[in-house]
Amino acid sequence: MDFGLILVVLGGFLLGGAWSIWRADSETGRTGPQVVFAGILLAAALLATASGILRLV
């Protein structure tokens, strides 16, 4: 299995985690740490996907 493909799959997994955290609303709305953690996961997902695509090219 190619390392670029693994990075793209990891990016998709991290994107799903960010989406899951973003959708998990409490009764009072999203908390600050929730937004920060979703942002960190989103950034990691974008980096992993971009580097995976670049490795495949």
N, C-alpha and C positions, 0 to 999 in steps of 0.2 A: 504494500500500500504506500502511495506517495505521501511525503510529509506535507505537501501543499494541500492535499485533499483532507488530511487530518486537521489542518488549521482551519479550513473552511467549515468542516463539521463542528469543530470546537467553537467557532464564531457563531454558528447557528444555535448551538446549545446555550451560549452566553446571552445571545439575543433573546432567546426564549425565557431565560431567567430574568432578564431585565423587564421584559413584558409582563411576566408573572408578578414581579414585585410592584410594577407600576399599576397593575389592575387590582391589586389587593388593597382596597380602600377600607379603612376603619370607619366607624360611625362619625368620627370627627373630621375625616379627610385624611390625606396623606401626611405623614409626619416628615420632619426634616431629614432624619437619618434614612428613611425609606427612599426619599428622592435622591439623596446623595449616593446611596448604594446602587440604585437603578442607573444613575448616571455613570458610575464607575463601571458597572457591568456593560452598559451600552458602549462606552469608549473601548473597553477590552474586546467586545464583540467586533466592533468596526476594525480595530487594529489586527485582530486575528484573521478576519475575513480578507482584509486587504493584503496582508502578508501572504496568506495562503494562495490568493489569486496570482500575486506576483511570483510566487514559487512555481506555480503551474505554467506560467508563460515562458 
